[in-house]
Amino acid sequence: MRSTVFNILFYACLAVFVLIAAALTLQPSPRPVRAVMRTACRTVRGLMRGVMGIRIEVRGTPPAGQPVIIASKHQSWADGFMMMAVTGDINFIIGTAIAKFPLVGRIVARSGATMVNSPGDRASDQSMQDVLNRAADDPRPLLIYPEGNLAAVGEARRYRKGVHLMYETLNRPVVPVATNMGLRWPKNEWVKHPGPAVIAFLDPIPPGLPRDAFLPRLMTTIETRTRALEAEGRAYGPADTETVS
């Protein structure tokens, strides 16, 4: 029952915030849109805690206001909301599939974030080059999901070359992020589960590594910690203790 209540409130709040942000895209500055996006993300965090009993625990230090690349594990639709809720004003890369939702593409573009084509698309390389051109003078943290898509709990997808291209071209440290969010808000599922969810900001990887050293290090760092967080989250109690709505 709680999942149904949560989902209704989540989509209703999201619709309201989308309408407000869309209206603010007419402003000359992107700051009002960004402020609404951050408020929406904090509201989602509040709903997760208040309705579902999902408590977000942050470990490590979110790199707020730092020109770094955040390379994060992606298990849940909650990931992006929670990253902005705990880090604040960040730039981010998002797939073009989001543009199918009314007004969202316009809001994302106005915020200064970048939509890129799906991996394997012929225009993907040009999209990434556009990201690099726009990010070079942007001092905000830049969020990317190296796997390029959602992964199920326990699953490790191939880490794509785009994250190294950004790391190499922008010459910025990369902050790996592990999470067990998928235990509480599973991939593409209606039912959510109460309990703690951890977002762990790990030690930065300094600039300068070649791709054949950087990608394995990034993947090992994120996946090893993610598996540990998954085990820790399961030890809290079975994820299916909530009655199915």
Buried (B, 14 or more C-beta within 10 A) or exposed (E): EBBEEBBEBBEEBBEEBBEBBBEBBEEEEBEBBBBBBBBBBBBBBEBBEEBBBBBBEBBBEBBEEBBBBBBBBBBBBBBBBBBBBBBBBBBBBBBBEBBEEEBBBBBBBBBBBBBBBEBEEEEBBEBBEBBBEBBEEBEBBBBBBBBBEBBEBEEBBEBBBBBBBBBBBBEBBBBBBBBBBBBBBBBEEEBBBBBBBBBBBBEBBEBEBEEEEBBEBBBEBBBBBBBBBBEEBBEBEEBEEBEEE
